[in-house]
Amino acid sequence: MGGVLPILLLILAGVLVGGALSLHRQGVPRGVVLTTAALAMLAAVAGGLWLLPGEGS
């Protein structure tokens, strides 16, 4: 499962970015959009860092 998890995190990041854009276009309050965007960034960073070589590999 070690190779699948980063890909799932990056897919989640993409879905959240799309959701943030959609929320922004719908005129949802800025806090909700920023929270969704922050979660997208967190998922993208986690997926990217998971792919880096490390001691546990």
QUIGI-V669816 format. One record per backbone hydrogen bond with DSSP energy under -1.0 kcal/mol. CO is the residue of the C=O (numbers start at 1). NH is the residue of the N-H. Records with the same first field share a line. If there is no record, write none. Layout:
CO = NH, NH
This chain:
1 = 5
4 = 8
5 = 9
6 = 10
7 = 11
8 = 12
9 = 13
10 = 14
11 = 15
12 = 16
13 = 17
14 = 18
15 = 19
16 = 20
17 = 21
18 = 22
19 = 23
20 = 24
21 = 25
22 = 26
23 = 28
24 = 27
29 = 33
30 = 34
31 = 35
32 = 36
33 = 37
34 = 38
35 = 39
36 = 40
37 = 41
38 = 42
39 = 43
40 = 44
41 = 45
42 = 46
43 = 47
44 = 48
45 = 49
46 = 50
